[in-house]
Amino acid sequence: MTKTTNIKAMLLTFCAVGVLAAANQSWAAGDIANCAQVTATTETDVDSTPDNKADTAAILAAVTGATNEDDESCAVLTVESIYDFGDAPDDYGTTGATAAKHEIIPGLKLGGTVDFETDGQPGVDADGDGIDEDGVTGFTNLQDGSAVTLQVTATNTTGSDATVGCWIDYNNDQAFDSSEYAEANVPTGSDGTTPIPVAMPAVPANASTTMPNGTYARCRLTTDTMDGTNATGLLSDGEVEDYKVTFAAQPVFDLALVKRVSTSQTMPIKRGDTVTFTIEVINQGNVEAKDVVVSDYIPTGLTLADTNWTASGNTATLVTAIPLIAAGASETVTISFTVAESAMAGELTNAAEISSAKDGNGDPATDVDSVLNANPGDNTVVKDDEINENGTVPGEDDDANDEAKITVVVDPEVDINLVKTVTDMSGSPITTIRRGEQVKYVLTVTNDGPDIATGVVVKDVLPATLQYDSDDGAGAYTGGIWTVGEVTVGAAGSKMLTITATVK
């Protein structure tokens, strides 16, 4: 029992040494030979010589050549190299001899997972490589003309610093160019918990237009030397990940306003009537608008009659801002007024504008072609219902404001007074006269309003005892009829006619 125990101890000792030797082999394709021999026994082995080989190589040579003694044996393992490939369309060098590929080794990967393939997996969505496309973010909705910083999650416990390099095919030529490349260092000890930024070249100014279907990106991680020319081909370790890239136009905040008399408004509009306007706010931008505040400028002759609005001076403001207007959508509100009893007949103009709004992030918005405020004085150019001009350009309309006109029809009210006096030829008032003498009759017509009087006619037929001599021509006086015409309000609008006659 003692001899058996000693032999087993020896064999186990040599096996352990063999395993340790195998673990120190390079991570490359080849064979691992784990060999052992009996080095000692108490008794004499009848057909073997213990410890007669100098090293593992000698044992392996004997075993391979079938010249080994029966106390010598080897176990041989073939080491397989496995590779990670990309999955962008094949124009980018995804498959074949020149494909971008990396031998997968422990301790060097992008993201949480790396899987292996026997060749690239090209596809229009760059998603054929399974679940390992998880190491880089920042490829979705890249804005035209903007700076791009990718965030890379990488693990490197190899003992050597690594490089992560990324390409984005900005010119859409189905190739990853050196001018489209950027890289960052991945120090040894990186555990995949702290993102590593990679500052890429800026997005072309018109990318969303020239590449509406997007483009592709590739990122490679390796301890090899790498630069912008290494978008394809073999790298000795690490991982490659391909991504679909999408673009978006720069955010544009653009609101416009159109104001009209409500289509349900009863016509004609008279004093004391309620008049309602519709105000349509249109989102012409590509981002949503929030908390849109509308201000309305109340003209003389109208009084606010709408609980959804509050008035301060001659400015009415929507009590509850419009909460949300999606890009390309519109919202309509109404505002009602009472026509004042003192309103003059004719046209009244009521204007409104967007006084403030917020963007999709809830920040105060700056409109691309309008100034959002509650200052009617800066709306120097107003074109009815115009929503396509740029208010920052001289002579063009600020489309965040608009006006609507109504015509107030007033049933005229006048108060005509007529005064008639008689004087001698010198203009002195008289009460008596002799036959054959001349007198003057003065007729004065006054309008106490409130409206202008038109078509005024005065009948003044001289009695038979008077002979008409002449009049001063203030209006037409024929056959005892004075056609006065229009008489405006007040003393300044008075009309006078002087008739000269002789007493028969």
C-alpha positions as CSV (number, residue, x, y, z in Angstrom):
1,M,0.0,0.0,0.0
2,T,2.9,2.3,0.7
3,K,4.4,1.8,-2.8
4,T,1.1,2.4,-4.5
5,T,0.5,5.6,-2.6
6,N,4.0,6.9,-3.5
7,I,3.4,6.1,-7.2
8,K,0.1,7.9,-7.3
9,A,1.6,10.9,-5.6
10,M,4.3,11.1,-8.2
11,L,1.8,10.8,-11.1
12,L,-0.4,13.5,-9.7
13,T,2.6,15.7,-9.2
14,F,3.6,15.4,-12.8
15,C,0.1,15.9,-14.1
16,A,-0.2,19.2,-12.2
17,V,3.0,20.4,-13.6
18,G,1.9,19.5,-17.0
19,V,-1.4,21.5,-16.7
20,L,0.4,24.6,-15.5
21,A,2.7,24.4,-18.4
22,A,-0.2,24.2,-20.8
23,A,-1.9,27.2,-19.1
24,N,1.2,29.3,-19.9
25,Q,1.0,28.6,-23.7
26,S,0.3,31.5,-26.1
27,W,-3.4,32.1,-27.1
28,A,-2.7,30.9,-30.6
29,A,-3.8,27.9,-32.7
30,G,-1.7,24.7,-32.1
31,D,-1.4,21.7,-29.8
32,I,-0.9,21.5,-26.1
33,A,0.9,18.3,-25.1
34,N,0.6,17.3,-21.4
35,C,3.1,14.5,-20.8
36,A,4.1,12.5,-17.8
37,Q,6.5,9.7,-16.8
38,V,7.2,7.6,-13.8
39,T,10.4,8.9,-12.2
40,A,10.9,6.5,-9.4
41,T,9.7,3.3,-7.8
42,T,11.0,1.3,-4.9
43,E,11.1,-1.9,-6.9
44,T,12.6,-2.5,-10.3
45,D,10.1,-2.0,-13.2
46,V,10.4,-5.1,-15.4
47,D,10.0,-3.2,-18.7
48,S,10.6,0.5,-18.1
49,T,13.3,2.8,-16.9
50,P,11.8,5.4,-14.6
51,D,12.8,9.0,-15.3
52,N,14.7,8.3,-18.5
53,K,13.4,11.3,-20.5
54,A,14.8,14.7,-19.9
55,D,11.7,16.8,-20.5
56,T,8.2,16.9,-21.9
57,A,9.5,17.2,-25.5
58,A,11.4,14.0,-25.2
59,I,8.4,12.2,-23.8
60,L,6.2,13.6,-26.6
61,A,8.7,12.6,-29.2
62,A,8.8,9.0,-27.9
63,V,5.0,8.8,-27.7
64,T,4.6,10.3,-31.1
65,G,7.1,7.9,-32.6
66,A,5.6,5.0,-30.7
67,T,9.0,4.3,-29.0
68,N,7.9,5.2,-25.5
69,E,8.0,2.9,-22.6
70,D,4.8,2.0,-20.9
71,D,5.6,4.4,-17.9
72,E,5.5,7.3,-20.3
73,S,2.2,8.9,-21.7
74,C,0.9,12.2,-23.2
75,A,-2.5,13.8,-23.6
76,V,-2.6,16.2,-26.6
77,L,-5.2,19.0,-27.0
78,T,-5.6,21.0,-30.2
79,V,-6.1,24.7,-29.4
80,E,-8.8,26.3,-31.7
81,S,-8.6,30.0,-32.5
82,I,-12.1,31.6,-32.7
83,Y,-12.8,35.0,-34.3
84,D,-15.2,37.8,-34.1
85,F,-16.4,39.3,-37.5
86,G,-18.5,42.4,-38.4
87,D,-22.0,42.5,-39.9
88,A,-22.1,45.7,-42.0
89,P,-23.0,45.2,-45.7
90,D,-20.2,43.4,-47.5
91,D,-19.0,46.5,-49.4
92,Y,-17.3,47.4,-46.1
93,G,-15.1,44.4,-46.0
94,T,-17.2,42.1,-43.8
95,T,-16.5,38.7,-45.2
96,G,-13.7,36.8,-46.9
97,A,-9.9,36.9,-46.6
98,T,-9.8,40.7,-46.0
99,A,-12.7,40.8,-43.6
100,A,-12.4,42.8,-40.4
101,K,-11.8,40.0,-37.8
102,H,-10.2,39.6,-34.4
103,E,-9.1,36.5,-32.5
104,I,-11.2,36.3,-29.3
105,I,-9.1,36.1,-26.2
106,P,-10.0,36.4,-22.5
107,G,-9.9,39.9,-21.0
108,L,-10.4,42.0,-24.1
109,K,-13.9,42.9,-25.4
110,L,-16.4,45.6,-26.2
111,G,-19.5,45.7,-24.0
112,G,-20.7,42.8,-22.0
113,T,-20.5,40.0,-24.6
114,V,-18.4,38.8,-27.5
115,D,-19.4,35.9,-29.7
116,F,-17.6,34.1,-32.5
117,E,-18.4,33.4,-36.1
118,T,-16.6,31.6,-38.9
119,D,-17.2,34.6,-41.3
120,G,-18.8,38.0,-41.4
121,Q,-22.6,38.3,-41.2
122,P,-23.4,41.2,-43.6
123,G,-26.8,42.8,-43.5
124,V,-28.5,46.1,-44.2
125,D,-29.3,46.7,-40.5
126,A,-25.8,45.6,-39.4
127,D,-27.4,43.3,-36.8
128,G,-26.4,39.8,-38.1
129,D,-23.7,39.3,-35.5
130,G,-25.9,38.2,-32.7
131,I,-26.0,39.8,-29.2
132,D,-22.5,41.2,-29.0
133,E,-23.2,44.7,-30.5
134,D,-23.4,46.3,-27.1
135,G,-20.1,48.1,-26.6
136,V,-20.7,51.5,-28.3
137,T,-23.5,54.0,-28.2
138,G,-24.2,57.2,-30.0
139,F,-25.1,56.2,-33.6
140,T,-28.8,57.2,-33.6
141,N,-30.1,60.5,-35.0
142,L,-26.8,62.2,-35.4
143,Q,-27.7,65.8,-36.1
144,D,-26.5,67.6,-39.2
145,G,-23.3,69.5,-38.7
146,S,-23.0,68.5,-35.1
147,A,-20.0,67.1,-33.1
148,V,-20.2,63.4,-32.3
149,T,-18.7,61.7,-29.2
150,L,-19.3,58.0,-29.0
151,Q,-19.3,56.3,-25.7
152,V,-17.4,53.0,-25.6
153,T,-17.7,50.3,-22.9
154,A,-14.6,48.1,-23.0
155,T,-12.8,45.5,-20.8
156,N,-9.1,45.2,-21.0
157,T,-7.3,42.9,-18.5
158,T,-4.6,41.8,-20.8
159,G,-1.7,43.6,-19.1
160,S,-1.2,45.8,-22.2
161,D,-3.0,49.0,-23.2
162,A,-5.4,48.6,-26.1
163,T,-6.9,51.0,-28.7
164,V,-10.5,51.4,-29.7
165,G,-10.9,52.9,-33.2
166,C,-14.1,53.9,-34.9
167,W,-15.1,54.8,-38.4
168,I,-18.4,56.4,-39.7
169,D,-19.0,56.4,-43.4
170,Y,-19.9,60.1,-43.7
171,N,-19.6,60.3,-47.5
172,N,-21.6,57.1,-48.0
173,D,-19.1,55.6,-50.4
174,Q,-19.4,52.1,-48.8
175,A,-15.9,52.3,-47.4
176,F,-14.4,53.4,-44.1
177,D,-11.9,56.1,-44.8
178,S,-9.0,57.4,-42.7
179,S,-10.7,60.8,-42.6
180,E,-13.7,59.2,-41.0
181,Y,-11.7,57.7,-38.2
182,A,-11.1,58.5,-34.5
183,E,-9.6,56.5,-31.7
184,A,-9.1,56.4,-27.9
185,N,-6.8,54.5,-25.5
186,V,-8.2,51.7,-23.4
187,P,-5.8,51.2,-20.6
188,T,-5.1,47.8,-19.1
189,G,-7.3,47.3,-16.0
190,S,-10.4,48.8,-17.7
191,D,-13.3,46.8,-16.3
192,G,-16.1,48.0,-18.6
193,T,-17.9,50.2,-16.1
194,T,-16.6,53.6,-17.1
195,P,-17.5,54.7,-20.7
196,I,-14.6,55.8,-22.8
197,P,-15.3,58.8,-25.1
198,V,-14.3,58.7,-28.8
199,A,-14.6,62.2,-30.4
200,M,-15.5,61.5,-34.0
201,P,-15.2,63.9,-37.0
202,A,-18.3,66.2,-37.2
203,V,-21.4,65.1,-39.1
204,P,-21.7,66.7,-42.5
205,A,-24.1,69.7,-42.6
206,N,-26.6,68.0,-44.9
207,A,-26.2,64.4,-43.8
208,S,-29.9,63.9,-43.1
209,T,-30.8,65.0,-46.7
210,T,-28.0,63.2,-48.6
211,M,-28.3,60.0,-46.5
212,P,-31.9,59.7,-45.6
213,N,-31.5,56.0,-45.1
214,G,-28.4,56.4,-42.9
215,T,-25.0,54.9,-43.2
216,Y,-22.7,52.5,-41.3
217,A,-20.0,52.6,-38.6
218,R,-17.3,50.2,-37.4
219,C,-15.5,50.0,-34.1
220,R,-12.5,47.8,-33.4
221,L,-10.7,47.0,-30.1
222,T,-7.2,45.5,-30.1
223,T,-3.8,45.6,-28.4
224,D,-2.3,45.7,-31.9
225,T,-1.1,48.9,-33.5
226,M,-4.1,50.4,-35.3
227,D,-4.9,53.5,-37.3
228,G,-7.5,54.8,-39.8
229,T,-6.2,52.4,-42.5
230,N,-7.2,49.3,-40.5
231,A,-10.9,49.2,-41.1
232,T,-10.5,45.7,-42.6
233,G,-8.2,42.7,-42.2
234,L,-7.0,40.6,-39.3
235,L,-6.1,42.0,-35.9
236,S,-4.6,39.5,-33.4
237,D,-7.0,40.1,-30.6
238,G,-10.1,42.0,-29.4
239,E,-13.4,42.6,-31.1
240,V,-15.1,44.3,-34.0
241,E,-18.7,45.8,-33.9
242,D,-20.6,47.3,-36.8
243,Y,-23.6,49.6,-36.4
244,K,-26.3,51.2,-38.5
245,V,-26.1,55.0,-38.3
246,T,-29.1,57.3,-38.7
247,F,-29.1,61.1,-39.1
248,A,-31.5,63.8,-38.2
249,A,-31.9,67.5,-39.2
250,Q,-30.8,70.1,-36.7
251,P,-33.8,70.9,-34.5
252,V,-35.8,73.8,-35.9
253,F,-38.3,75.7,-33.7
254,D,-40.7,77.5,-36.0
255,L,-44.2,78.6,-35.1
256,A,-46.6,80.6,-37.2
257,L,-50.0,82.3,-36.4
258,V,-53.0,82.9,-38.5
259,K,-56.0,85.0,-37.2
260,R,-59.4,85.1,-38.9
261,V,-62.9,86.1,-38.2
262,S,-64.8,83.0,-37.1
263,T,-66.6,81.3,-40.0
264,S,-69.7,81.1,-37.7
265,Q,-69.7,84.9,-37.1
266,T,-73.1,86.5,-37.7
267,M,-73.0,89.4,-40.2
268,P,-73.2,92.3,-40.4
269,I,-71.4,93.2,-37.1
270,K,-73.1,96.0,-35.2
271,R,-72.7,97.9,-32.0
272,G,-73.3,95.6,-29.0
273,D,-72.7,92.4,-31.0
274,T,-70.3,89.7,-29.9
275,V,-67.5,89.1,-32.5
276,T,-65.4,85.9,-32.4
277,F,-62.0,85.4,-34.0
278,T,-60.1,82.1,-34.5
279,I,-56.4,82.0,-33.9
280,E,-54.5,79.0,-35.4
281,V,-51.0,78.3,-34.2
282,I,-49.0,76.2,-36.6
283,N,-45.8,74.3,-35.8
284,Q,-43.7,74.5,-38.9
285,G,-40.6,73.2,-37.2
286,N,-39.3,69.7,-36.6
287,V,-39.5,69.7,-32.9
288,E,-42.5,69.9,-30.6
289,A,-43.6,73.2,-29.0
290,K,-44.8,73.4,-25.4
291,D,-46.6,76.0,-23.3
292,V,-47.4,78.3,-26.2
293,V,-48.6,81.7,-24.9
294,V,-50.7,83.9,-27.3
295,S,-51.3,87.6,-26.8
296,D,-54.1,89.6,-28.5
297,Y,-54.1,93.4,-28.9
298,I,-57.5,94.9,-28.3
299,P,-58.4,97.8,-30.5
300,T,-60.5,100.8,-29.5
301,G,-64.1,99.8,-30.1
302,L,-63.8,96.2,-28.8
303,T,-64.1,94.9,-25.2
304,L,-62.9,91.5,-24.2
305,A,-65.8,89.1,-23.6
306,D,-64.0,85.7,-23.1
307,T,-63.2,84.0,-19.8
308,N,-60.4,82.0,-21.5
309,W,-58.5,85.2,-21.7
310,T,-57.4,87.9,-19.3
311,A,-56.9,91.5,-20.2
312,S,-54.3,94.0,-19.0
313,G,-54.7,97.4,-20.7
314,N,-55.2,96.7,-24.3
315,T,-53.5,93.3,-24.3
316,A,-55.4,90.1,-23.7
317,T,-53.4,86.9,-22.8
318,L,-54.6,83.3,-23.1
319,V,-55.2,82.1,-19.5
320,T,-54.0,78.6,-20.1
321,A,-51.1,78.2,-22.5
322,I,-51.4,75.7,-25.3
323,P,-49.7,72.7,-23.7
324,L,-48.3,71.0,-26.7
325,I,-48.1,71.3,-30.5
326,A,-46.3,68.4,-32.2
327,A,-44.0,69.1,-35.2
328,G,-46.2,69.6,-38.3
329,A,-49.4,70.0,-36.3
330,S,-51.5,73.0,-35.3
331,E,-53.8,74.1,-32.5
332,T,-56.7,76.6,-32.7
333,V,-58.1,78.8,-30.0
334,T,-60.9,81.4,-30.2
335,I,-61.3,84.9,-28.6
336,S,-64.5,86.9,-28.3
337,F,-65.2,90.6,-27.9
338,T,-68.2,92.9,-27.6
339,V,-68.5,95.7,-30.0
340,A,-68.7,98.9,-28.0
341,E,-71.8,101.1,-28.3
342,S,-69.4,104.0,-29.0
343,A,-67.6,102.1,-31.8
344,M,-67.4,104.1,-35.0
345,A,-68.8,102.7,-38.2
346,G,-66.1,101.2,-40.4
347,E,-63.2,98.9,-40.1
348,L,-61.6,97.6,-36.9
349,T,-58.3,95.6,-36.9
350,N,-57.6,93.0,-34.2
351,A,-54.0,91.5,-34.1
352,A,-52.6,88.6,-32.2
353,E,-49.1,87.1,-31.8
354,I,-47.3,84.3,-30.1
355,S,-45.6,85.9,-27.1
356,S,-43.6,83.0,-25.8
357,A,-43.2,79.2,-26.1
358,K,-40.9,76.4,-24.9
359,D,-39.1,73.7,-26.8
360,G,-39.4,70.0,-26.4
361,N,-37.0,70.1,-23.4
362,G,-39.1,72.7,-21.6
363,D,-36.6,75.5,-22.3
364,P,-37.6,78.9,-23.6
365,A,-37.6,78.7,-27.3
366,T,-36.1,80.9,-30.0
367,D,-38.1,80.9,-33.2
368,V,-36.0,80.5,-36.4
369,D,-37.8,83.4,-38.2
370,S,-39.8,85.3,-35.7
371,V,-39.4,87.2,-32.4
372,L,-41.7,85.8,-29.8
373,N,-42.9,88.6,-27.5
374,A,-45.9,90.7,-26.5
375,N,-44.8,93.9,-28.2
376,P,-47.0,94.9,-31.1
377,G,-44.7,97.9,-31.8
378,D,-42.1,95.7,-33.4
379,N,-44.5,94.1,-35.9
380,T,-43.7,96.7,-38.6
381,V,-44.6,94.5,-41.5
382,V,-47.9,92.6,-41.4
383,K,-49.2,90.6,-44.3
384,D,-52.5,88.9,-43.8
385,D,-52.3,85.2,-43.2
386,E,-48.6,85.1,-44.3
387,I,-46.8,82.1,-42.7
388,N,-43.8,81.5,-45.0
389,E,-41.8,84.7,-44.7
390,N,-38.8,85.4,-42.4
391,G,-39.4,88.2,-40.0
392,T,-35.6,88.6,-39.5
393,V,-35.3,89.7,-43.1
394,P,-36.1,93.4,-43.7
395,G,-39.4,93.8,-45.5
396,E,-40.7,90.4,-44.7
397,D,-43.5,89.4,-42.3
398,D,-42.9,88.0,-38.9
399,D,-45.2,85.0,-39.2
400,A,-45.7,84.5,-35.5
401,N,-48.3,87.4,-35.6
402,D,-51.3,88.1,-37.8
403,E,-54.3,90.4,-37.8
404,A,-57.9,90.2,-38.8
405,K,-60.3,93.0,-39.8
406,I,-64.0,93.5,-39.2
407,T,-66.4,96.1,-40.5
408,V,-68.7,97.6,-37.9
409,V,-72.0,98.6,-39.5
410,V,-73.8,101.3,-37.5
411,D,-77.4,102.4,-37.9
412,P,-76.7,106.2,-38.1
413,E,-78.0,108.4,-35.3
414,V,-78.1,112.2,-35.9
415,D,-79.6,115.2,-34.2
416,I,-80.3,118.0,-36.7
417,N,-81.0,121.5,-35.3
418,L,-82.3,124.3,-37.5
419,V,-82.2,128.0,-36.5
420,K,-83.6,130.8,-38.7
421,T,-83.0,134.5,-38.0
422,V,-84.0,137.7,-39.9
423,T,-81.8,140.9,-40.2
424,D,-81.7,144.1,-42.1
425,M,-79.2,144.4,-44.9
426,S,-76.5,145.4,-42.4
427,G,-76.9,142.2,-40.5
428,S,-78.7,143.7,-37.5
429,P,-81.6,141.7,-36.1
430,I,-85.0,143.3,-36.8
431,T,-88.6,142.7,-35.8
432,T,-90.3,145.3,-38.1
433,I,-89.9,146.3,-41.7
434,R,-91.6,148.5,-44.3
435,R,-92.9,147.6,-47.7
436,G,-90.3,147.9,-50.4
437,E,-87.4,147.2,-48.0
438,Q,-85.0,144.3,-48.2
439,V,-84.4,141.7,-45.5
440,K,-82.0,138.8,-45.0
441,Y,-83.1,135.4,-43.7
442,V,-80.2,133.3,-42.3
443,L,-80.8,129.5,-41.9
444,T,-78.3,127.5,-39.8
445,V,-78.3,123.7,-39.7
446,T,-76.3,122.0,-37.0
447,N,-75.7,118.2,-36.3
448,D,-75.4,117.2,-32.6
449,G,-74.5,113.6,-33.7
450,P,-73.3,111.2,-32.9
451,D,-73.0,110.3,-36.5
452,I,-72.6,112.3,-39.7
453,A,-75.8,113.4,-41.3
454,T,-76.2,112.9,-45.0
455,G,-78.8,113.9,-47.5
456,V,-80.1,116.9,-45.4
457,V,-82.7,119.0,-47.1
458,V,-84.4,122.1,-45.7
459,K,-87.7,123.4,-47.1
460,D,-88.0,127.2,-46.7
461,V,-90.7,128.6,-49.0
462,L,-91.0,132.4,-48.9
463,P,-94.5,133.7,-48.2
464,A,-96.4,135.5,-50.9
465,T,-95.6,138.9,-49.3
466,L,-91.9,138.4,-49.9
467,Q,-90.1,138.6,-53.2
468,Y,-87.0,136.3,-53.6
469,D,-84.0,138.4,-54.6
470,S,-81.0,136.1,-54.1
471,D,-79.1,133.7,-51.8
472,D,-75.4,133.2,-51.0
473,G,-75.1,129.9,-52.8
474,A,-74.3,127.8,-49.7
475,G,-75.9,124.7,-51.1
476,A,-78.6,124.6,-53.8
477,Y,-81.7,126.6,-53.0
478,T,-84.4,126.3,-55.6
479,G,-88.1,126.9,-55.3
480,G,-87.9,127.1,-51.6
481,I,-85.9,123.9,-51.2
482,W,-82.4,124.1,-49.8
483,T,-80.3,120.9,-50.5
484,V,-77.8,121.0,-47.6
485,G,-76.1,117.6,-48.2
486,E,-73.7,116.3,-45.5
487,V,-73.5,117.8,-42.1
488,T,-70.8,116.6,-39.8
489,V,-71.0,116.6,-36.0
490,G,-70.6,119.8,-34.0
491,A,-70.4,123.5,-34.6
492,A,-67.6,123.1,-37.0
493,G,-69.9,121.1,-39.3
494,S,-72.7,123.6,-39.3
495,K,-74.1,124.8,-42.7
496,M,-75.6,128.3,-43.3
497,L,-77.8,129.8,-46.1
498,T,-78.6,133.5,-46.4
499,I,-81.7,134.4,-48.5
500,T,-82.3,138.0,-49.5
501,A,-85.9,139.1,-50.2
502,T,-88.0,142.3,-50.6
503,V,-91.2,143.0,-48.8
504,K,-94.0,143.6,-51.3
